[in-house]
Amino acid sequence: MKLKTALCQLPVKEDKQENLNQAALMLKAAAAGGAHMAVLPEMFNCPYDIHSFRDYAEIIPSGETTNLLADLARTHGLFLVGGSIPELDGELIYNTSVIFNPKGEIIATHRKAHLFDINVKNGIEFTESKVLSPGNTATVFETPWGKFGVEICYDIRFPELTRKMAKDGASVVIVPAAFNMTTGPAHWELLFRSRALDNQVFMLGTSPARNPQASYVAYGHSLAVNPWGQVLAQLDEKPGILIVDLDLTQIEEVRESLPILKQRRDDLY
């Protein structure tokens, strides 16, 4: 069983409408390329900047961005992982991904559980918790190809979350993410390959394209990794659509070759 998926590495600007228009164009191109599923980047409708999140935040599911994505999923017949956007819920703001089926119906949402609070010496400082609140769920949803999981960016650094999704039946884990020019070159590919190898799942990462003039410069390099830990395909830093065929029969092949999930000693940890 094969799944053709499109990772849409779009450029994120200060103009929300321009970002939404670019997402619409990429999703149209993804569908024209035969994709069954498409993925947008983290915070694709606004600059990745803690000073922007409240101004761009929308109520889900009634906001402009969610309504547009529902229409695009329905129009193009796509399973759509809508990257993430700042979600307004009362006074709280979350970094939230909304997932749609080809009818444009919301089938899952994921609020980023691990907030990006870091201070790398001679690198980067960023504190999402000054503005955002954390989610508290591991998100798995049903598709015709099996169960898929979603996590957002910094979530990937916590292996227990991906393991829980794998234990809950996820064969593909999708990660809208915006690594930066400090952590990206050092850890981006390494983390995706590690989580794929640990859990014998496909890992998909979709980043914004790199904008050197932005306050936060994304690494780019959207990629797909198979359950053997091999990078199937990867973009560079520029805008683009990565269309890749996932052969889901590889899941069982790898798990039969190395039955680590069956041999796992949950009693030890």
Phi, psi and omega in degrees: 000128183242147178233121176267118184237149183239122176260115189262101182269086187262154176282134181256125181248178176284338181275111182301317183296323177295321177297318180293321177297320180293320177299318180298318179296318181292321180291324175298316179294322179298315179295320178296332178277004176091010182293141173268332182223144177228151183228132175259166184280171172297139177045054186282343183260004181206159176299142177279086187206128184299338179280350181260335193302315182292321181295328183263356187294146180227154172282136176252128017256012190266004184280166182302314184293313181298318178298319179295315182295322177300317180294320181292320177299317181291316182298319186260000178064042185249142155287126188232121170264107191281048178050231167209158177221162173286121182258129176264123178226097189067236176265353184269152176236134178239155171265104196236135174255135178245132184246134185239149170268175184294352174271359182083012180272141175285123181249349177192156168223149176227125173263127181311122187273328183246112184279145188277085177246099185223160173211095182266120181304130182059024182230263186218146172237132180206136184226088180298328186293348174295336185234321188264155171251151182273148169281177184218028181226153167265126192254120177230136181226159184270141173222169175296346181258007182116193181272137177238151176245156177229133169222164185239118170044258187301338176305329185294339181283355182248095191299336181297328181292312178296322179297320179297319179295320177297318178295331178276004172106002181290131176256343177227133176241125187252133187229093166295130190206155176223072173294162186245186186280357171265307184277334182299302180299329184279320196231345187306296182295321181301316182293317180294320179292322181295312181295323177297315182291318180300321191247359179054053179229165168280137175241128180239127179239127180239121184247156165295157172291160183280134175233101184298341181271354182286158177293331175236119186263113181284150181283327187079217176064040173310141188209163174232132181235137181269173185290354173271358180086015181265138174283117180283321182194154182205138174276172169266211185271349187276162176303144179177171177239122178262109177258124185222141176269123176260118177271097188289349175292343178296334180302306182291325178300314181292319183289333174284325179290317180231090187281054186292330180291326177287328184272358184300134179261080180296340179289346181268342184206000000 
